[in-house]
Amino acid sequence: MSCEHLICAACAGPVVEGRCPVCREGRAKLHHHGFMGLPPVLIAVAVLLAIALVALSHISGY
């Protein structure tokens, strides 16, 4: 999702310009990044991959 077409209710300006504190906060929420600047989806995929590798190593170890 992007903030290009969003209009701020506080200042009636485009959110992407960040004219007021409400715009800047909304823009920051839309462009929030997770741990170490990585998107939360990428972190979730990495965790799931690690779990799958651990499970696979347990299965092949028996």
N, CA, C and O atoms as a GROMACS GRO file, in nm:
protein
  248
    1MET      N    1   0.085  -0.118   0.000
    1MET     CA    2   0.000   0.000   0.000
    1MET      C    3   0.090   0.124   0.000
    1MET      O    4   0.193   0.126   0.067
    2SER      N    5   0.051   0.223  -0.074
    2SER     CA    6   0.128   0.347  -0.077
    2SER      C    7   0.041   0.463  -0.031
    2SER      O    8  -0.082   0.451  -0.024
    3CYS      N    9   0.105   0.574   0.000
    3CYS     CA   10   0.031   0.690   0.047
    3CYS      C   11   0.021   0.799  -0.061
    3CYS      O   12  -0.010   0.914  -0.030
    4GLU      N   13   0.046   0.763  -0.186
    4GLU     CA   14   0.044   0.862  -0.293
    4GLU      C   15  -0.092   0.928  -0.312
    4GLU      O   16  -0.101   1.047  -0.342
    5HIS      N   17  -0.199   0.850  -0.295
    5HIS     CA   18  -0.332   0.901  -0.324
    5HIS      C   19  -0.412   0.934  -0.198
    5HIS      O   20  -0.531   0.966  -0.207
    6LEU      N   21  -0.348   0.926  -0.081
    6LEU     CA   22  -0.419   0.954   0.043
    6LEU      C   23  -0.416   1.102   0.074
    6LEU      O   24  -0.315   1.170   0.053
    7ILE      N   25  -0.529   1.153   0.124
    7ILE     CA   26  -0.541   1.293   0.162
    7ILE      C   27  -0.556   1.301   0.314
    7ILE      O   28  -0.635   1.227   0.372
    8CYS      N   29  -0.481   1.388   0.376
    8CYS     CA   30  -0.483   1.403   0.521
    8CYS      C   31  -0.611   1.474   0.566
    8CYS      O   32  -0.652   1.573   0.506
    9ALA      N   33  -0.673   1.422   0.670
    9ALA     CA   34  -0.795   1.483   0.724
    9ALA      C   35  -0.763   1.609   0.804
    9ALA      O   36  -0.850   1.694   0.822
   10ALA      N   37  -0.640   1.622   0.852
   10ALA     CA   38  -0.604   1.737   0.934
   10ALA      C   39  -0.569   1.861   0.851
   10ALA      O   40  -0.611   1.972   0.884
   11CYS      N   41  -0.492   1.842   0.743
   11CYS     CA   42  -0.448   1.959   0.666
   11CYS      C   43  -0.498   1.959   0.522
   11CYS      O   44  -0.474   2.054   0.448
   12ALA      N   45  -0.568   1.853   0.481
   12ALA     CA   46  -0.623   1.838   0.346
   12ALA      C   47  -0.517   1.834   0.237
   12ALA      O   48  -0.546   1.856   0.120
   13GLY      N   49  -0.394   1.805   0.276
   13GLY     CA   50  -0.286   1.791   0.178
   13GLY      C   51  -0.256   1.644   0.154
   13GLY      O   52  -0.300   1.558   0.230
   14PRO      N   53  -0.181   1.615   0.049
   14PRO     CA   54  -0.141   1.477   0.023
   14PRO      C   55  -0.052   1.424   0.137
   14PRO      O   56   0.040   1.492   0.180
   15VAL      N   57  -0.080   1.303   0.184
   15VAL     CA   58  -0.004   1.244   0.294
   15VAL      C   59   0.142   1.226   0.255
   15VAL      O   60   0.230   1.238   0.339
   16VAL      N   61   0.168   1.198   0.129
   16VAL     CA   62   0.304   1.175   0.082
   16VAL      C   63   0.392   1.299   0.103
   16VAL      O   64   0.514   1.285   0.117
   17GLU      N   65   0.335   1.419   0.105
   17GLU     CA   66   0.414   1.541   0.126
   17GLU      C   67   0.450   1.562   0.272
   17GLU      O   68   0.549   1.628   0.302
   18GLY      N   69   0.371   1.507   0.365
   18GLY     CA   70   0.401   1.520   0.508
   18GLY      C   71   0.397   1.662   0.558
   18GLY      O   72   0.489   1.706   0.627
   19ARG      N   73   0.293   1.736   0.525
   19ARG     CA   74   0.283   1.878   0.563
   19ARG      C   75   0.264   1.899   0.713
   19ARG      O   76   0.311   1.999   0.767
   20CYS      N   77   0.196   1.808   0.779
   20CYS     CA   78   0.167   1.826   0.921
   20CYS      C   79   0.207   1.701   0.999
   20CYS      O   80   0.240   1.599   0.938
   21PRO      N   81   0.205   1.707   1.132
   21PRO     CA   82   0.243   1.589   1.212
   21PRO      C   83   0.154   1.468   1.185
   21PRO      O   84   0.200   1.354   1.192
   22VAL      N   85   0.027   1.490   1.155
   22VAL     CA   86  -0.064   1.379   1.126
   22VAL      C   87  -0.022   1.310   0.997
   22VAL      O   88  -0.022   1.187   0.990
   23CYS      N   89   0.012   1.386   0.896
   23CYS     CA   90   0.060   1.330   0.769
   23CYS      C   91   0.186   1.248   0.790
   23CYS      O   92   0.197   1.135   0.742
   24ARG      N   93   0.280   1.304   0.864
   24ARG     CA   94   0.407   1.236   0.885
   24ARG      C   95   0.388   1.106   0.962
   24ARG      O   96   0.455   1.006   0.932
   25GLU      N   97   0.300   1.105   1.060
   25GLU     CA   98   0.274   0.984   1.136
   25GLU      C   99   0.206   0.878   1.049
   25GLU      O  100   0.241   0.760   1.055
   26GLY      N  101   0.110   0.919   0.969
   26GLY     CA  102   0.043   0.826   0.878
   26GLY      C  103   0.138   0.767   0.776
   26GLY      O  104   0.133   0.648   0.746
   27ARG      N  105   0.224   0.851   0.724
   27ARG     CA  106   0.323   0.804   0.626
   27ARG      C  107   0.420   0.706   0.690
   27ARG      O  108   0.457   0.606   0.629
   28ALA      N  109   0.460   0.734   0.813
   28ALA     CA  110   0.552   0.644   0.884
   28ALA      C  111   0.486   0.509   0.910
   28ALA      O  112   0.552   0.406   0.902
   29LYS      N  113   0.357   0.508   0.942
   29LYS     CA  114   0.287   0.381   0.967
   29LYS      C  115   0.276   0.299   0.839
   29LYS      O  116   0.290   0.176   0.844
   30LEU      N  117   0.252   0.363   0.727
   30LEU     CA  118   0.240   0.290   0.601
   30LEU      C  119   0.373   0.234   0.555
   30LEU      O  120   0.377   0.128   0.491
   31HIS      N  121   0.481   0.302   0.586
   31HIS     CA  122   0.612   0.260   0.539
   31HIS      C  123   0.695   0.202   0.653
   31HIS      O  124   0.818   0.216   0.655
   32HIS      N  125   0.628   0.137   0.747
   32HIS     CA  126   0.696   0.079   0.862
   32HIS      C  127   0.777  -0.042   0.818
   32HIS      O  128   0.731  -0.126   0.741
   33HIS      N  129   0.898  -0.049   0.869
   33HIS     CA  130   0.984  -0.163   0.840
   33HIS      C  131   1.011  -0.235   0.970
   33HIS      O  132   1.015  -0.174   1.077
   34GLY      N  133   1.030  -0.362   0.960
   34GLY     CA  134   1.052  -0.446   1.077
   34GLY      C  135   1.196  -0.443   1.125
   34GLY      O  136   1.265  -0.342   1.110
   35PHE      N  137   1.239  -0.552   1.181
   35PHE     CA  138   1.371  -0.567   1.240
   35PHE      C  139   1.481  -0.540   1.137
   35PHE      O  140   1.480  -0.599   1.029
   36MET      N  141   1.574  -0.454   1.170
   36MET     CA  142   1.690  -0.419   1.086
   36MET      C  143   1.648  -0.367   0.948
   36MET      O  144   1.721  -0.387   0.850
   37GLY      N  145   1.535  -0.301   0.938
   37GLY     CA  146   1.491  -0.243   0.812
   37GLY      C  147   1.429  -0.339   0.715
   37GLY      O  148   1.394  -0.301   0.603
   38LEU      N  149   1.413  -0.466   0.755
   38LEU     CA  150   1.353  -0.566   0.667
   38LEU      C  151   1.201  -0.563   0.679
   38LEU      O  152   1.149  -0.538   0.788
   39PRO      N  153   1.130  -0.587   0.570
   39PRO     CA  154   0.984  -0.592   0.577
   39PRO      C  155   0.939  -0.709   0.665
   39PRO      O  156   1.002  -0.814   0.664
   40PRO      N  157   0.830  -0.690   0.740
   40PRO     CA  158   0.781  -0.796   0.828
   40PRO      C  159   0.751  -0.928   0.755
   40PRO      O  160   0.768  -1.035   0.813
   41VAL      N  161   0.706  -0.920   0.631
   41VAL     CA  162   0.676  -1.042   0.556
   41VAL      C  163   0.803  -1.123   0.532
   41VAL      O  164   0.802  -1.246   0.543
   42LEU      N  165   0.911  -1.057   0.500
   42LEU     CA  166   1.038  -1.125   0.476
   42LEU      C  167   1.090  -1.190   0.604
   42LEU      O  168   1.146  -1.300   0.599
   43ILE      N  169   1.072  -1.125   0.716
   43ILE     CA  170   1.112  -1.183   0.844
   43ILE      C  171   1.030  -1.308   0.873
   43ILE      O  172   1.085  -1.409   0.917
   44ALA      N  173   0.899  -1.302   0.849
   44ALA     CA  174   0.812  -1.417   0.872
   44ALA      C  175   0.852  -1.534   0.782
   44ALA      O  176   0.853  -1.649   0.828
   45VAL      N  177   0.884  -1.508   0.658
   45VAL     CA  178   0.926  -1.615   0.566
   45VAL      C  179   1.057  -1.677   0.614
   45VAL      O  180   1.074  -1.799   0.607
   46ALA      N  181   1.150  -1.597   0.661
   46ALA     CA  182   1.277  -1.648   0.710
   46ALA      C  183   1.256  -1.737   0.833
   46ALA      O  184   1.320  -1.841   0.847
   47VAL      N  185   1.167  -1.695   0.923
   47VAL     CA  186   1.139  -1.775   1.042
   47VAL      C  187   1.075  -1.908   1.003
   47VAL      O  188   1.113  -2.013   1.055
   48LEU      N  189   0.978  -1.904   0.912
   48LEU     CA  190   0.914  -2.027   0.867
   48LEU      C  191   1.013  -2.121   0.798
   48LEU      O  192   1.006  -2.243   0.816
   49LEU      N  193   1.103  -2.066   0.720
   49LEU     CA  194   1.205  -2.146   0.654
   49LEU      C  195   1.297  -2.212   0.756
   49LEU      O  196   1.333  -2.328   0.741
   50ALA      N  197   1.336  -2.138   0.859
   50ALA     CA  198   1.421  -2.194   0.964
   50ALA      C  199   1.349  -2.308   1.037
   50ALA      O  200   1.410  -2.411   1.065
   51ILE      N  201   1.221  -2.290   1.067
   51ILE     CA  202   1.143  -2.395   1.133
   51ILE      C  203   1.135  -2.519   1.044
   51ILE      O  204   1.149  -2.631   1.092
   52ALA      N  205   1.112  -2.498   0.915
   52ALA     CA  206   1.104  -2.611   0.822
   52ALA      C  207   1.238  -2.685   0.814
   52ALA      O  208   1.239  -2.808   0.808
   53LEU      N  209   1.349  -2.614   0.815
   53LEU     CA  210   1.479  -2.678   0.810
   53LEU      C  211   1.507  -2.759   0.936
   53LEU      O  212   1.564  -2.868   0.929
   54VAL      N  213   1.469  -2.706   1.051
   54VAL     CA  214   1.487  -2.779   1.177
   54VAL      C  215   1.401  -2.905   1.176
   54VAL      O  216   1.448  -3.013   1.215
   55ALA      N  217   1.276  -2.893   1.132
   55ALA     CA  218   1.188  -3.009   1.127
   55ALA      C  219   1.243  -3.114   1.030
   55ALA      O  220   1.238  -3.234   1.058
   56LEU      N  221   1.294  -3.071   0.917
   56LEU     CA  222   1.350  -3.163   0.819
   56LEU      C  223   1.474  -3.234   0.873
   56LEU      O  224   1.495  -3.352   0.846
   57SER      N  225   1.557  -3.163   0.948
   57SER     CA  226   1.675  -3.227   1.004
   57SER      C  227   1.638  -3.330   1.111
   57SER      O  228   1.708  -3.430   1.126
   58HIS      N  229   1.530  -3.306   1.185
   58HIS     CA  230   1.484  -3.403   1.284
   58HIS      C  231   1.428  -3.528   1.216
   58HIS      O  232   1.449  -3.640   1.263
   59ILE      N  233   1.357  -3.509   1.107
   59ILE     CA  234   1.298  -3.622   1.035
   59ILE      C  235   1.409  -3.708   0.972
   59ILE      O  236   1.404  -3.831   0.980
   60SER      N  237   1.508  -3.643   0.911
   60SER     CA  238   1.613  -3.719   0.844
   60SER      C  239   1.711  -3.780   0.944
   60SER      O  240   1.786  -3.871   0.908
   61GLY      N  241   1.713  -3.733   1.068
   61GLY     CA  242   1.803  -3.784   1.169
   61GLY      C  243   1.757  -3.917   1.227
   61GLY      O  244   1.837  -3.987   1.290
   62TYR      N  245   1.633  -3.954   1.208
   62TYR     CA  246   1.580  -4.080   1.265
   62TYR      C  247   1.592  -4.193   1.171
   62TYR      O  248   1.552  -4.305   1.203
   0.00000   0.00000   0.00000
